[in-house]
Amino acid sequence: MNPLLRKLLGPRQTQYFLVNHHFIIQETSAEVQHYADTPGDAIPGADARLSFPELIGIENILMSIIMGRLPGFEVKGIARFADQNRPLYFDMLAIKYEEEQEYVPSKLLILIEDTTEKMVMKQSLIQSANEANLLVSALAASKDYIDKVIRSMGDALLVTTTLGTIKTVNQSAQWLFGYSEAEFIGNPLSLIVVEQKLIYQARHRYILSQKELRRELEIVCTTKAGEEIWVEFSCSAIQTELEGLYDFIYIGRDITERKQQEIEIRRSLAKEQELRQVKSRFFSMIAHEFGNPLSTVLFATKILQDYSDEITHAEKKQYLQHVKSASQQMAQLLDDVRLLSSAEAGKLEFYPAPVDLKKFCSELVESIKISYGKNHTINFIYQELVPPAKQNDIDSQETQQLPALDPKLLRHILTNLLSNAFKYSPLDSHIYFELNCQNNEEATFKIKDAGIGIPVEDQEQLFESYYRAKNVGKIPGTGLGLSIVKQCVDLHGGQIEFSSKIGLGTTFIVRIPFEKHR
């Protein structure tokens, strides 16, 4: 045989034998007898089919290989049972073999590869597989038991991957959130969790540091119907079959009712604290706003009582005027307190009536000028409500075109806003009062000053009772005006808004919808 072929077959421990076209053995390797069906028959000159009966019936295939029509043929899994304790398995591969000399007929080279170890291993694997199947059956039974336990749980259970993808849910979770199992599986936890930050942090805290997960996480979730509910989750991690990879278990309980009760308690506490603050501001305002005029009254009456004979008639008249002004100031303050109390108690009535807004505002501006006009300039700008009526329109038709507002409440709104504009603006400054009724659906009142402005930190509480901005200094005031304004605007179904910058002034805009007089 070719020496090179011997070298190649040697390390592989592969045996061989050569046969001619009559299947007579021409040459064998040393260990071929070990694989023969009858030991001793596999010798040169003997018919190969006697020692290897597996060749019987495939002679035509073997001849095709010798003639070069087929590249080769393999017979696998041949067994010999000479030793019952140690069966022998091998594969045979038949290929064409050509001698190096010319004109020598081609032969058939049959290679034998020992596969005993492979077959024994395969049988062992089959046995292991059978055992594994038994184990799988046991695991399936165990899983079925665990699934029954999970299904019977009253709390919602969700299992996610490390990335937060839902892989398992129980029936309680489906009932709680309104999704079916198919809608849950494969979707991220964000399907139901509105704010994932806490869960995300807890998950990564465990992955990075192996610290214990938080047991109680109160989280806002959303149901399939879009309803927001509070759920208290208990979280834990379990190692998967891959080292370092975890699944996360969330067991949740609906605590919406409890959270609503807590919110209501907090709201009540906040309301109570707000009432205490209002009460404190009220008494502070009473002490200050009543204290000054009362001091004036007491001082003036004492002068009149003790020095009546020593002062002139003009001085007496002046002191009496001080008493009158102080009394009017206290009376106005009491009126404001009563008005605000009625509004907050829902007892302030709304009586709409037809109002000629141009005339109403013009008269109001003139009355304001009497009190503040000496030191300030007020510019009143009016834009037409409707086109001028025809000359032959009767008075009742004109009246029907007027918007219906409550003149008493409207006076409170505009008087407070205009007086504030004068009070908090520097001397000789301009106040702009604009009335716009062009769309014939609502009245827009715009009052702009160049006063001290309102600090940003005070703007949110500006309409609260008895509240005053921090920068008012010694400018007198009760903190009631804007609260009254807000209540009166609300009764009209209107809106009030403002913009302000420190040192540059404030602009208030009030929008009141019309009610057509009938």
Sequence and secondary structure as in RCSB ss.txt:
>XXXX:A:sequence
MNPLLRKLLGPRQTQYFLVNHHFIIQETSAEVQHYADTPGDAIPGADARLSFPELIGIENILMSIIMGRLPGFEV
KGIARFADQNRPLYFDMLAIKYEEEQEYVPSKLLILIEDTTEKMVMKQSLIQSANEANLLVSALAASKDYIDKVI
RSMGDALLVTTTLGTIKTVNQSAQWLFGYSEAEFIGNPLSLIVVEQKLIYQARHRYILSQKELRRELEIVCTTKA
GEEIWVEFSCSAIQTELEGLYDFIYIGRDITERKQQEIEIRRSLAKEQELRQVKSRFFSMIAHEFGNPLSTVLFA
TKILQDYSDEITHAEKKQYLQHVKSASQQMAQLLDDVRLLSSAEAGKLEFYPAPVDLKKFCSELVESIKISYGKN
HTINFIYQELVPPAKQNDIDSQETQQLPALDPKLLRHILTNLLSNAFKYSPLDSHIYFELNCQNNEEATFKIKDA
GIGIPVEDQEQLFESYYRAKNVGKIPGTGLGLSIVKQCVDLHGGQIEFSSKIGLGTTFIVRIPFEKHR
>XXXX:A:secstr
  HHHHHHHHHHT EEEEE TT BEEEE TTGGGGSSSTT  STTSBHHHH GGGTT HHHHHHHHTTSSSEEEE
EEEEE SSTTS EEEEEEEEEE  SSTT   EEEEEEEE HHHHHHHHHHHHHHHHHHHHHHHHHHHHHHHHHHH
HH SSEEEEE TT BEEEE HHHHHHH   HHHHTTSBGGGTBS  HHHHHHHHHHHHH     S EEEEEE TT
S EEEEEEEEEEEE SSTT EEEEEEEEE HHHHHHHHHHHHHHHHHHHHHHHHHHHHHHHHHHHHHHHHHHHHH
HHHHHHSTTTS HHHHHHHHHHHHHHHHHHHHHHHHHHHHHHHHTT      EE  HHHHHHHHHHHHHHHHTTT
 EEEEEEE SS    TT  HHHHHHTSEEE HHHHHHHHHHHHHHHHHTS TT EEEEEEE TTSSEEEEEEE  
SS   HHHHTTTTSTT   GGGTT    S HHHHHHHHHHHTT EEEEEEETTTEEEEEEEEE EE  
